[in-house]
Amino acid sequence: QVQLVESGGGLVQAGGSLRLSCAASGIIFSINAMGWYRQAPGKQRELFAQITTAGDANYAESVLGRFTISRDNAKNTVSLQMNSLKPEDTAVYYCNARGSATTSKSTRFEVWGQGTLVTVSS
């Protein structure tokens, strides 16, 4: 069974920076897309950053130019560097990974991290 464990997060003042990390463990043959989602109070969970195995990244307009997603394929990790944080970035942040445990399509998986709270004070 594949698990994702997140680290980082916490309280920061507006304009500050934080770094989130997420590590996958378990039986993994390959991980395709890895991404970061967030869910603010009273709102739906949203995808705001995603990166492919080749390192191609996509961002939501709300974080473009401020956040950077990166991954280490050898270690099955994904990180998120968040700069110029704003109060509206306050949310629970989740990492997500889709892949397969073997070469068989029947072992495909999609897993989520446990979530980590990021609070940006004004």
RATA-V552355 format. One record per pair of residues at least 4 apart in sequence whose ideal C-beta (glycine too) atoms are under 6 Angstrom apart, sorted by the first residue. I is the first residue (numbers start at 1). J is the second residue. Records with the same first field share a line. If there is no record, write none. Layout:
I = J / J
This chain:
1 = 26
2 = 26 / 28 / 109 / 111
3 = 25 / 26
4 = 22 / 24 / 95 / 97 / 111 / 113
5 = 23
6 = 22 / 95 / 113 / 116
7 = 21
8 = 19 / 20 / 21
9 = 116 / 117 / 118
11 = 119
12 = 16 / 18 / 85 / 120
13 = 121
14 = 86 / 87 / 120 / 122
16 = 85
17 = 83
18 = 82
19 = 81
20 = 80 / 93
21 = 79
22 = 78 / 95 / 113
23 = 77
24 = 76 / 97
27 = 101
28 = 76
29 = 100 / 101 / 102
30 = 99 / 100
31 = 76 / 97 / 99
32 = 98 / 99
33 = 50 / 52 / 98
34 = 51 / 71 / 78 / 97
35 = 47 / 50 / 96
36 = 49 / 80 / 95
37 = 45 / 47 / 94 / 96
38 = 91 / 93
39 = 45 / 91 / 92
40 = 91
48 = 60 / 63
49 = 59 / 67 / 69
50 = 58
51 = 57 / 69 / 71
52 = 56
57 = 69
59 = 63 / 64
63 = 67
66 = 83 / 84
67 = 82
68 = 81
69 = 80
70 = 79
71 = 78
72 = 77
78 = 95
85 = 89 / 120
87 = 120 / 122
89 = 120
90 = 119 / 120
92 = 115 / 117
93 = 116 / 118
94 = 112 / 113 / 115
95 = 113
96 = 112
97 = 111
98 = 110
100 = 107 / 108
101 = 107
102 = 107
